[in-house]
Amino acid sequence: MANTKQKGITYTPPTKKRLPQLYKLKEKTTTRGSRSSWVKDSWARKTKSSQNAYLRQWKCKFKDYINSLMIREAPPANRLCSVCKKDGVYRCHGCFNEPLFCTDCCRIQHQRHPFHRISQWTGSFFQETSLIKVGLHIHLAHDGTPCPSSTDDSSDFFQWSDTDDNIDDDYPEGPFIQPVRDSDRPAITVVDKSGVHSLSICYCQCPSALSRDIQLFQAGLFPASFTRPKTAFTFAVLDDFLLDNLECGTSAMNYYSKIRRLTSSIFPLMVPDRYRELMRAARQWRQCKLYKWHGFAHKDDQPKDGDLALFCPACPQPGINLDLSTSTVAQPDNTPSWLMTRYLVMDGNFKAEHMHPVNPSDEVSLMDGLGFMVSDERYKSHLAIAQDNVQRSDCNNHRAVNQANASRQRLEATGIGGCACARHGCFVPHSMVDFQKGERSVHIASALNYKTDGISRAITFYDINCQYNKYLKDQITSSMYLSIPIGMDIIPGIGLWHVHGHQDNCFVRYASNFIHGTGRIDREIMETLWAPLNIISPSARGMGTPHRKEVLDYQMNDCNFMKMIRISKKFKEAIKGASESKLAFDNLNETANPDMVVLWKAEEALAHANRAEDPMAMDIYEVRLERGKCPLLLAVRQRGAATWLATGLTIEESQISLCKDVRSLRMHPTDMQLLRVARCRDKLHTQITSFLEMSPTYLGVGVNVNDPDCLVTVCNSLDDCEDYSDFDEDQNPDLDVHNASIFQPELTVIPLPSNIGAVRCRELGLTNLIKEEIALREGQANDALHAIRVHLGDKAVLFRNTVRSAKSQASSTRAWTQVRSVETAVNLHARIYSKCRSQLAKLPDHDLLKKYLPLKKEDLKASSAVADPNARGQRDTTLSWFWSLDVQGDTSGNDWMTEFYRVNWLRTKALRDRWNEEVILVKHEMQWSINFFTHRAKQWLCHMHNATSAGLTGHTCYAARQSHIYDLLAAHAEDAFRKMIVGIEVPVPG
């Protein structure tokens, strides 16, 4: 397109080829004439390119890229130094754009960058070399300048040249140069992220100079030894290794192998091996970092057990995120008593095995017991006197119990076990132990004593708590090394995933659904915490005992740190769950017998009061299964028109039943089946004939019942209804039920007001008859739903008592035959209800359709809250809407339905209570998190003031930075929580 020019302004629009979707050509008419312009199309569709779209573009551009990559292998055409414009010899791969330098400029420019990798131009290609060949010397102290007290000649070893000649032969080719054996100017091996380097180090020789190892450390180099260090590691490579170990599970051997390949891709084995030195320096660096992070560089106090570990900011910690007043946590009067609870989940990890050390007496521990792993000496002393009784499980044959009774002589530890906070998944400091023989219950008591002053209640979740809790207090009491805080109540629980592997009675006794104050969590979070530890467990398997514990401590501390800086967003979910569960409970509670509700509340209170001494008290949440008899449907029998209408509804139900029987015939029905259907049709025909003979009495002579045009619609009663059956696989959908040659009274439309139509009924003065049918239809709907509820209850009993207990093929077949019989009854009444509702939709002047909702097939399954409320996935399941329509009517004279509603009332109330507790807990946890960050900020501010008074500038700066970080975390948490709460109406607990 040609350029357009107006008054000296040249404008070139974008081409159609480049922007076909974002721009369009628009014709604009002005006083100066018309002109075309490109404008942004507001309706243009903006699509995000997929990864494959980029790859297709890449295939077109690949040749250009590979050519550009090859061009970089050659020097610039003029081969000039990028600084002084002299002859360039060295190319630096660490500097941006890989500039070319002469010898002098290369040495000067890298005085502050001694770990860059360079290559030397040989005349035909660039060969990797080292900065020591350009005469680079590292001067420690004096801001990188030569020490004035040094008597050494500061000139270079050799007369360096910018040409390729006169290079001293004492330096071999390659990126790594062996250290020069010169006591006056020693060269040491430095390991950096960029590779292994040999550098000439010039120490300060002033009278007040520090030792050589400290001079290296102050320069950011961690010495591998302390008297005459010959190897050092940069802080950057140590940080990088620890981060790689945390995020990727990289072992020291693999990491150093990578460093050697970075140094020399062709001859990595010629690079000095500093693998063992790296492992030792990494241990020392971990200790330095942990002491620094937890403030022990600012005080003379030695850390105590667990002091070098982070804990959960959202859990109640008296004195940290809670005020402590006379050993009691001070809270408002309306605070629930269960709020001050420590939630602990315990588990073992049998993948974290540890082999016997080669020389255990020579091992050195740097942080024994200061992190998450318990102190070795105290723990072994406890194990020496602890009784190792083989536990016999009276529940199912659990894997943890079996492993507890198994011994592996070749391993020092068969795994690790410990505790984490059950709500947020943070490891509890000083609570992790090595298993000497399986998952013994004597290993876990330490977590109950960590920062629990003022907390008098603990809920512990464990895979086998039904067995473990029996012996807990006895084993702790028998050990002089273990204790439980005085006055602390311990409530046992089992995670929702593991509890389904137990016997059925363990569900109501130990599942979190029925424990006051637990809120809404599954208590299986410990399983997710083992995943990152399992990545490093293989590399830690053969380490020394102290080294392995330090690695695990560091990994767990990082896990807690990542939990700390990530803000949870559970509040919206809690509000939604509380609202939905309250609605479900209110619907059930409002229709129940008030006297029964009072009794049920008393049962619930008594069970929770006695659960600590007798877990069987919680069995009130289980159905005491005794099958009740299914009551007959109540028929409406009134005189006059009501009686005639009720007869019509009965005929309509018979038509639905007969239609279903006809539809269930196979492709080739037997003579007996056809005879039975024929008899039913004759009987139904007689009833319809009698009904039609009486119709003029109530409809008048204006309605010709034999004229189909007088009726609203002629349809199949079965086709209007959904198929609700689970067992009608043998139906014959191709059977011609509409064959005109076959007498079919089940398809006759009964002349009821709903079939005649509201308009025609008003014309004939049948308004009262419409009201009568509406009343009868409401009763019919109630009867159908009542029958559905009773039959579903019977179906639940059959599943629990008959189907599950069937031990043979014959008994199983008989059981499923009974289930199919009940299912057929449920399906029939569901069709009757569906037909009733469709007829109500044709009648005017009522709002019953708001009360009687459509039935869904999943509402009629007995596999959820009805048949097996203890099954997996039923945690949030509530009864369908029709269960709360007539609770009193269902329970009247029916012990089974009374028991059924009692259990579901209790469970629905428990669900509502847990969600309400979750709302309260999340709101408090938000504030506790903010308090935790604020407390840490104040701690570091105090350290800053103390360091300032002592004249420790570095300590002051670090404390100020840490205080600022925690202030930012507190502000971020407060802002996030405020945004989360805005616009959400918090429901009032019922």
ABEGO torsion letter per residue (X at the ends): XBBBBBGGBBBBBBBAAABAAABBBBBBBBAAEBBBBBBBBAABBBBBBBAAAAAAAAAAAAAAAAAAAAAAABBBAAGBBAAAGBBBABBBAABBGGBBBBAAAAAAAAAABAABBBBBBAGABBBBBBAAAAGBBBBBEGGGBBBAABABBABBABBBBABABGBBAABBBEABBBBBBBAABBBBBBBBAAEBBBBBBBBBABAABBBAAAAAAAAGBBBABAABBABBBBAAAAAAAAAAAAAAGBBAAAAAAAAAAAABAABAAABBBAAAAAAAAAAAAAAAAAAAAAGAAABABBBBBGAABBBBAABBBBGAABBBBGGBBBBBAABBAAABBBBBBBBBBAABBBBBBABAAABBBABBGABABBBAAAAAAAAAABBBBBBBBABBBBAAAAAAABBBAABABAEBBEBBBAAAGBBBBGABBBBABEBBAAAAAAAAABGABGBABBBBBBAAAAAAAAAAAAAAAABAABBBBBGBBBBBBBBAAAAAABBAAAAAAABAAABBGAEBBAGAAAAAAAAAAAAAAAAAAABBAAAAAAAAAAAAAAAAAAAAABBBBAAAAAAAAAAAAAAAAAAAAAABBAAAAAAAAAAAAAAAAAAAABAAAAAAABBBBBBBBBBBBBBBBBBEAAAAAAAAAAAAAAAAAAAAAAAABBABBBAAAAAAAAAAAAAAAAAAAAAAAAAAAAAEAABBAABAAABABBBBAAAABBBABAAAAABBAABBAABAABBBAAABBBBBAAAAEAAAAAAAGAAAAAAAAAAAAAAAAAAAAAAAAAAAAAAAAAAAAAAAABABAAAAAAAAAAAAAAAAAAAAAAAAAAAAAAAAAABBGBAAAAABBBBBAAAABAABAAABAABBGAAABBBBAAAAABAAAAABGBAAAAAAAAAAAAAAAAAAAAAAAAAAAAAAAAAAAAAAAAAAAAAAAAAAAAAAAAGBAAAAAAAAAAAAAAAAAAAAAAAAAAAAABGBBBBBBX
